[in-house]
């Protein structure tokens, strides 16, 4: 997997603070290829989610509270806001991955990537890994109630990729 790089300068993550931020894997495009506009939106969303807040207290990351596979005495210690965030992350992740695939199809049609590269980049295993990575980084981020609401509303309000990604850019607004 190649790492997403910001177009804004020397910081490859787009995170000015550098506090726990890490680059997000993007679909492989090869070393000399440019990332298209839709993919940039998806990558920026994930980078923002990874960098949007402070660190979680130990023991709260990864407690999804789904009930399946948890010990009988498991107590979910997440706040209601964290539960909403986690659910919203799980709902938006497949949509963002689908938008990345749609973007890759446009690149294939425009001759920007080969069929072999497209097939490699959009293989079901790669899509699952990208979706899982998005969920993991999104759920590990600290978000305000407004940001969680953006994650909840955008996938329901927008059926197409461009409007969805534009809506999700509201995560960056204060």
N, C-alpha and C positions, 0 to 999 in steps of 0.2 A: 504494500500500500504506500502511496506517496502521501506526503503531508501537505495540508492546505497552507498556503502562504498568503499573507495579507498583501494587498496592492499598495498599502500606505507607507511602506518604508521598511526599516530594518527588523521590526518585530514580526516574526513569522506567525505569531498567534493572533495578532491584532489586539492583544491585551496590554494595556499600558502599565498596569500595576505589577504584572508578573507574579502575583500571589497565587500559586497553585495552578496556573493556567498551562495548558498543554495544547499543542496543535492537534487537530482532528483529522483522522484519516479520511481521505476522499477517494472516490473511485479512481482507479489508475487511468491516467491519460497519456503516460509517457513523459519523458523529461522535457521535450520541447513544445508540448501542446499547451494552449491557454485554457483556462477554466472559463466556461461560458457564464453568461449573466445569471441564469437560473441556478446553476450549481454554486455560484458565488453567494447567492442569497441563502441557499441551504447551508453552506459552509459557515457563513457569517452567523446564522442562527445558532448553529451548534457551538461555535466558538463563543458567542455571547452567553449562551446557557452555561458553558463551562466556566466562564469568567465573571458571571454576574453578581457574585456575592461572596460572603465570608465562608469559612470552613464550617462543616457540620461538627457538632460535638461527637466524640467517639461513640460508636454503637448505633448511630442513627442511619448511616448510609447503608443501603442494601436491605433495610427492613421494609419489604414491600407489603407485608401484611396480607398477602393474597389468600392465606389460609392453606393453600396446597403445599405440602412438603414441610410445613412448620411443625415443630414439636407441639404436643397437646397443651403444654403450659405456656406457650408463646404469648407474650403481651406486646402488642404493637405500640411503640413509644412515640410514633410520629404525631405531630400536631395535625389538626384538621387541614391547615394550609398545605403542609407537606404531603398529606394524603391526596389532596386535590391536585397538587403539582405533579405527583407521581402518576396519577391516573391520566392527566392531560398529556404528560410526556409520552406515555404508552400509546395514546390515541393519535398524536400528531406525528410520531416517528415514522410509521409506515407511509403516511402521506408525503412526508419530505423525501423519503427514499423513492417513492413512485415518481415524484417530480424530478429527482436526479436521473432516473431511468428515462423519463420523457425527454429531458434535456440531452441525454446521451443519444437518443434516437434522432433528435434534430441534428446533432453533430455528425452522426453517421450519414444522414441524408445530405448534409452539406459537404461531405467528403473530408471532414476534419479528423475523423478516425477511421480505421479500417474495420471491416466486419469482424475480423479475428479479435481486434482490440475491444470492440463493442461487446462481443460475446464474453470475453474475459471479464470486462468491467461490470457487466450486468448479470453475471451468473447468479443463480438463486442463493448460493452460499455467500457471495460477496454482498448481495442485497441484505441478507439476514444479518451478516456481521455489521454492516453499516447501520442498520436499524437498531440492533442491540447496543452498538457504541453510542448512538444518539441518545437512546433511553438512559443508558448508564451516566453519561455526562449531564444530561438534562436533570435527572433525579438527584445528582450530586451537587447541583447548584442551589444557591440560596436565592429565592425570588420573593418579591413583594406580592401582595394580594392582587395588585393591578396586573403584574406580569403573569401571574397564574391565570387570571381571567382572560388575558389575551390568548394564552395557550388553549384555554377551554373554548373560546368563542370562534377563533379564526377557522379551525377545521370544520365547524358546523356552518359558518356563514359563507365560506368560499369553496366552491366545487372545483375550480380550475387552479392550476399550479401558480401562475403569475399573480393572480389576486391573493391566493393563500400566502405566498411568500412575501408579498407586499404587506399584507395584514400582520404577519409575524414580525415584520421590521418594527412594529410598535413596541416590541420587547425592549428596544434600545432607547425609547423615549422616556424621559423622566416626568 
